[in-house]
């Protein structure tokens, strides 16, 4: 791909993200530019232990990065979308920006 085409493509993607339009990139990834901190699920084909995981701490579920830091925002885990608040707590039985979350925290399509 030429440098001019690559720059044009990057400009178009940037404009779409700034305008807040949602786009579907593939059957496995959904980009929601109006939200921050989207983490997609990882398929382990190496038979190694996953470095990110859900942890239940003091009555709340948290999704932790390899560093142990709590993830906030939208998370795609094995095809299901979850939302963690600014403290990293997974929300459930609520609506976030018109997206309904069920009792298990997963987005109800």
C-alpha positions in Angstrom: 0.0 0.0 0.0 1.4 3.4 -1.0 2.2 6.0 1.7 -0.5 8.3 0.4 -3.2 5.6 0.6 -2.1 4.6 4.0 -2.3 8.2 5.3 -5.7 8.6 3.7 -6.9 5.4 5.4 -5.6 6.5 8.7 -7.3 9.9 8.3 -10.7 8.3 7.5 -10.4 5.9 10.5 -9.5 8.9 12.7 -12.5 10.9 11.5 -14.9 8.0 12.0 -13.6 7.6 15.6 -13.9 11.3 16.3 -17.4 11.4 14.9 -18.5 8.6 17.3 -19.6 6.2 14.6 -19.5 2.5 15.5 -18.0 0.1 12.9 -17.8 -3.6 12.8 -14.3 -4.8 11.9 -15.0 -8.5 11.8 -17.2 -11.2 13.3 -14.9 -11.4 16.3 -14.1 -7.8 17.1 -16.5 -4.9 17.6 -15.1 -1.4 17.9 -17.2 1.1 19.9 -15.2 4.3 19.6 -17.5 6.2 22.0 -16.1 4.1 24.8 -12.6 3.9 26.3 -10.5 0.9 27.3 -11.9 -1.8 25.1 -10.1 -5.1 25.8 -10.8 -8.0 23.5 -10.6 -11.7 24.4 -7.5 -13.6 23.6 -7.5 -17.1 22.1 -4.7 -19.2 23.7 -3.1 -21.5 21.1 0.1 -21.9 23.0 -1.2 -24.0 25.9 0.2 -21.4 28.3 -1.6 -19.9 31.3 -3.7 -16.8 30.5 -2.2 -13.7 31.9 -5.5 -11.8 32.2 -8.4 -13.1 34.3 -11.5 -12.3 36.3 -11.2 -12.0 40.0 -13.9 -11.9 42.7 -12.8 -9.4 45.4 -15.0 -8.1 48.2 -18.3 -8.8 46.5 -17.3 -7.5 43.0 -15.9 -9.0 39.8 -12.8 -7.4 38.3 -10.9 -8.1 35.1 -7.2 -7.8 35.7 -4.4 -7.0 33.3 -1.1 -9.1 33.4 0.3 -6.4 35.7 -2.6 -6.9 38.1 -4.2 -3.5 37.2 -8.0 -3.5 37.1 -9.5 -2.9 33.6 -12.2 -0.3 33.2 -14.6 0.2 30.3 -15.8 -2.4 27.8 -14.3 -5.9 27.8 -14.9 -8.6 25.2 -14.3 -11.9 26.9 -15.0 -15.1 24.8 -17.5 -13.3 22.6 -19.4 -11.6 25.5 -19.2 -7.9 26.2 -18.9 -6.7 29.8 -18.6 -3.2 31.3 -16.4 -2.3 34.3 -16.9 1.1 36.0 -14.1 3.6 36.9 -13.1 1.5 39.9 -12.9 -1.7 37.7 -16.1 -3.3 39.1 -18.1 -5.3 36.6 -21.6 -3.9 36.4 -24.7 -6.0 36.0 -28.5 -5.6 35.9 -28.2 -2.0 34.5 -28.1 0.0 31.2 -24.9 1.7 30.0 -25.4 4.1 27.1 -28.4 2.2 25.9 -26.6 -1.2 26.3 -28.5 -3.5 28.7 -26.3 -5.7 31.0 -27.8 -8.9 32.3 -27.5 -10.5 35.8 -24.2 -12.1 34.8 -22.9 -8.7 33.6 -22.9 -9.7 29.9 -24.4 -7.3 27.3 -27.9 -8.5 26.3 -28.0 -8.1 22.5 
